[in-house]
Every structure is written in structure tokens, then in C-alpha cells.
Amino acid sequence: MPADADAAGKAVVLVSGGLDSATVLALAAATGARCYALTFDYGQRHRVELEAAQRVARALGAADHRVVKLDIGWMGGSALTDTAIPVPQAPSSGIPVTYVPARNTVFLSIALGWAEVLGAPDLYIGANAVDYSGYPDCRPAFIEAFEKLANLATRAGVEGRGFHVYAPLMHLRKHEIIRLGSRMGVDYALTVSCYDPDPAGRACGVCDSCRLRAEGFAAAGVADPTRYR
């Protein structure tokens, strides 16, 4: 990551409202970067995360926070956007039904466009390849490939003002992420991780995301602030 404020400049940070992206926003801000938070309203069933993203961006001092309406739910294919597909309540193997087709590719592409306009050389995403659910767009190879694309497909890249895509949580387990964020003062009570919360925003406690979150807090020795139904 950038070593100091002068090197950092501006950064576009994907902020979903979850535990990981809140930690990433804190990490980006700690480099001295002026952070521009970007959240997507993409037709997800767990829409309470949009409110969580606003809370997180405000609490961590984002210079700007945009919530972009981008309905990709019409294509189906994911339990997160298609209410006809139930959210699994047990650990799954392989690529699960909660995978949203090409989601991180689409999100990073829009983040890249905003970064180019802002003159922000750095993009941050909370992708993780350790405690994750089999998503192909959360792997190091994807991040590396997207960074190459960013520098090939933009005016800034062609003119030598290139981009870096950072995934600082890539190789950390959930409890390590929680300990790191806690040391940085991240208030995880502001975040939402559940794939299937109730209308009041309370977590189901049984989906894959809830399981990883609860296990992470337990292993970290940090009190779990999640509101469960």
C-alpha cells in the first residue's frame, strides 16, 4: 500500500457496508489517502447493507460517498438478487448460489472510471481468498488481472498515470481482519454482513456470511456486536 500521504493522494474504496469493506476503508484512510467511498445498489436482497455503508463511510471520514443504482438483479443467477433462490443455511462447497455473476468485475470497472476522473491512482476492495465462499472474483489472480486491464484500458494508464488495485485483506482470516480493524478503531456495530436479514436489519445467524462473521469474532476474542433475530 502507499507509504505516505503524498504517495497516496486519492483512493476509491468499494464499501458494501460489511465488515471487510469497513476495515479496508480504515486501512486506506490510514495511508493518508483522501478516500472516495463507492457503494452499489444492485438489486441485492440484503438492502440494509446500503444504510450500513452510509454509516461506515460517514464514521470513517470518507471525502465523498456515492451510492450507485445499478440493477443487475434482472439477470438472476444468484440467491443475493433472485428471491426465488433461497439463501443456503449450511456451508456450501464449490462456487455457491450467493455468487453474483461478474459482480466484482462490474463494480471495479465503475470504480476505475470514477478514479480516472478524480485523478485517484488507487482502488481498494475487500476481496479475501482465505475465509471466503468460493467466489472466483475474490482471488489474487483476478485482482492482478484487473489491475493490468485498468492500465491498458484507460487514458490515464496509457499516458503513464497508472492505477493500483489493492486487496489488503486478501490473505487474512476473519479473526485477523477483526483484530486489525479493532486496533484501528473500526466500529463493527455499524456493519451488516448477513445475506438474508429481516426487515429490521437483524442477521439470520445461519447463512455462510453470518457463520464466518460469528466465528471470526469468537476467534478474535472480540465481542460480537451483531444484532441477530
C-alpha positions in Angstrom: 0.0 0.0 0.0 1.1 3.6 -0.4 3.8 4.5 2.2 2.6 8.1 2.9 0.1 10.8 2.3 1.9 12.3 -0.7 2.1 8.9 -2.3 -1.4 8.1 -1.5 -3.2 11.1 -2.9 -6.8 10.0 -3.6 -8.3 6.5 -3.4 -11.6 5.0 -4.5 -12.8 2.4 -2.0 -15.6 -0.1 -2.6 -17.7 0.0 0.5 -20.5 -2.6 0.8 -21.5 -1.9 4.4 -19.9 -5.2 5.6 -17.1 -6.0 8.0 -14.4 -6.4 5.4 -15.0 -3.3 3.4 -15.2 -1.2 6.6 -11.8 -2.5 7.5 -10.4 -1.7 4.1 -11.8 1.9 4.2 -10.0 2.3 7.5 -6.8 0.9 6.1 -7.0 3.2 3.0 -7.6 6.2 5.2 -4.7 5.3 7.4 -2.3 5.7 4.5 -3.2 9.4 4.4 -5.3 9.0 1.2 -8.4 11.1 0.6 -10.9 8.3 0.3 -13.9 8.3 -2.0 -16.3 5.6 -1.0 -18.4 3.8 -3.6 -21.4 1.6 -2.9 -23.7 -0.2 -5.3 -27.5 -0.6 -5.0 -27.5 -3.6 -7.4 -30.8 -5.2 -6.6 -29.5 -7.2 -3.6 -32.0 -8.7 -1.2 -29.9 -7.6 1.8 -30.5 -3.9 1.1 -29.9 -3.0 4.7 -26.2 -3.0 3.8 -26.8 0.2 1.9 -27.6 2.0 5.1 -24.7 0.4 6.8 -22.4 1.6 4.0 -23.5 5.2 4.6 -22.9 4.8 8.4 -19.4 3.4 7.7 -18.4 6.0 5.2 -19.5 8.8 7.5 -17.8 7.3 10.6 -14.5 6.7 8.8 -14.4 10.2 7.3 -14.8 9.5 3.6 -14.3 12.6 1.5 -17.3 11.6 -0.6 -19.7 8.7 -0.7 -21.7 7.7 -3.8 -24.4 5.1 -3.8 -24.8 4.0 -7.5 -28.1 2.5 -8.7 -27.0 -0.5 -10.8 -29.7 -3.1 -11.1 -28.0 -6.4 -12.2 -30.6 -8.5 -10.4 -32.6 -8.8 -13.6 -30.2 -11.4 -14.9 -30.8 -13.7 -12.0 -28.4 -16.5 -11.2 -27.7 -15.6 -7.6 -29.5 -16.0 -4.3 -28.5 -12.5 -3.4 -30.5 -10.9 -6.2 -33.2 -13.5 -7.1 -35.7 -14.1 -4.3 -36.8 -17.4 -6.0 -33.4 -18.8 -5.0 -33.2 -19.4 -1.2 -30.1 -18.3 0.7 -28.4 -21.5 1.9 -28.4 -22.1 5.6 -25.4 -24.5 5.6 -21.8 -24.3 4.4 -21.5 -25.0 0.7 -18.8 -26.4 -1.5 -17.6 -25.0 -4.8 -19.0 -21.8 -6.1 -22.2 -21.1 -4.1 -25.5 -19.8 -5.2 -24.7 -16.5 -3.4 -22.1 -15.7 -6.1 -23.4 -12.8 -8.2 -22.2 -13.1 -11.9 -19.3 -10.8 -12.6 -20.1 -8.6 -9.7 -16.6 -7.5 -8.7 -15.6 -7.0 -12.3 -18.6 -4.7 -12.9 -18.0 -2.8 -9.6 -14.3 -2.3 -10.1 -14.9 -1.2 -13.7 -17.2 1.6 -12.5 -14.8 2.4 -9.6 -12.0 2.7 -12.2 -14.0 5.2 -14.3 -14.6 7.4 -11.2 -10.9 7.0 -10.2 -9.8 8.2 -13.6 -12.0 11.3 -13.4 -10.9 12.1 -9.8 -7.2 11.5 -10.6 -7.1 8.8 -7.9 -4.4 6.2 -8.6 -5.5 3.7 -6.1 -8.6 1.4 -5.9 -9.4 -0.7 -2.8 -11.6 -3.7 -2.5 -12.2 -6.1 0.4 -11.7 -9.3 -1.5 -10.5 -12.2 0.6 -9.2 -15.6 -0.6 -9.0 -17.3 2.8 -12.3 -17.0 4.7 -14.4 -16.7 1.6 -17.2 -18.7 0.0 -15.6 -19.8 -3.3 -16.1 -16.7 -5.3 -13.8 -16.6 -8.4 -13.6 -12.8 -8.3 -12.1 -12.8 -4.8 -8.8 -14.4 -5.9 -5.4 -12.8 -6.2 -5.3 -13.7 -9.9 -8.4 -11.7 -10.5 -7.1 -8.6 -8.7 -3.8 -8.8 -10.7 -5.6 -9.3 -14.0 -7.9 -6.3 -13.3 -5.0 -4.1 -12.5 -3.4 -4.9 -15.8 -6.8 -4.2 -17.5 -7.0 -0.9 -15.7 -3.7 0.2 -17.1 -4.4 -1.0 -20.6 -7.9 0.3 -21.0 -7.7 3.9 -19.7 -6.3 7.2 -20.9 -4.5 7.6 -17.5 -2.9 4.2 -17.9 -1.8 4.8 -21.5 -0.3 8.2 -20.5 1.7 6.7 -17.7 -0.6 7.7 -14.8 -1.4 4.2 -13.9 -3.6 2.5 -11.3 -3.0 0.1 -8.5 -5.7 -2.2 -7.2 -5.3 -3.1 -3.5 -6.9 -6.0 -1.7 -5.2 -5.7 1.7 -7.3 -8.4 3.3 -6.7 -11.0 0.6 -4.6 -13.4 2.8 -6.1 -12.7 6.2 -8.6 -14.8 8.1 -11.7 -13.3 9.5 -10.5 -13.1 13.1 -7.3 -11.4 11.9 -9.4 -8.8 10.0 -11.5 -8.2 13.1 -8.4 -7.8 15.3 -6.8 -5.4 12.7 -9.9 -3.3 12.4 -10.5 -3.2 16.1 -7.0 -1.9 16.7 -7.8 0.9 14.1 -11.0 1.8 15.9 -13.5 0.4 13.4 -16.9 0.1 15.0 -18.3 -3.2 13.6 -21.7 -2.5 15.1 -22.2 -0.1 12.1 -21.7 -3.0 9.7 -24.0 -5.7 8.2 -22.8 -9.0 6.8 -25.9 -11.1 6.6 -27.1 -12.3 3.2 -30.7 -12.7 4.5 -31.5 -10.1 7.2 -35.0 -9.4 8.3 -36.7 -6.0 7.6 -35.3 -4.6 10.8 -31.8 -5.4 9.6 -31.2 -8.2 12.1 -28.9 -11.0 10.9 -30.3 -14.5 10.3 -27.3 -16.1 12.1 -27.3 -19.2 9.8 -26.1 -18.1 6.3 -22.5 -18.5 5.2 -21.6 -14.9 5.8 -23.1 -14.9 9.3 -21.3 -18.1 10.2 -17.9 -16.6 9.1 -18.6 -13.4 10.9 -19.6 -15.1 14.2 -16.7 -17.5 14.1 -14.3 -14.5 13.4 -15.4 -12.6 16.4 -15.2 -15.6 18.6 -11.7 -16.5 17.4 -10.6 -12.8 17.7 -11.8 -12.6 21.3 -13.8 -9.6 20.4 -17.4 -9.1 21.5 -19.8 -9.7 18.6 -22.0 -6.5 18.1 -24.2 -8.2 15.5 -28.0 -7.9 16.1 -29.4 -11.4 15.5 -33.1 -12.1 15.1 
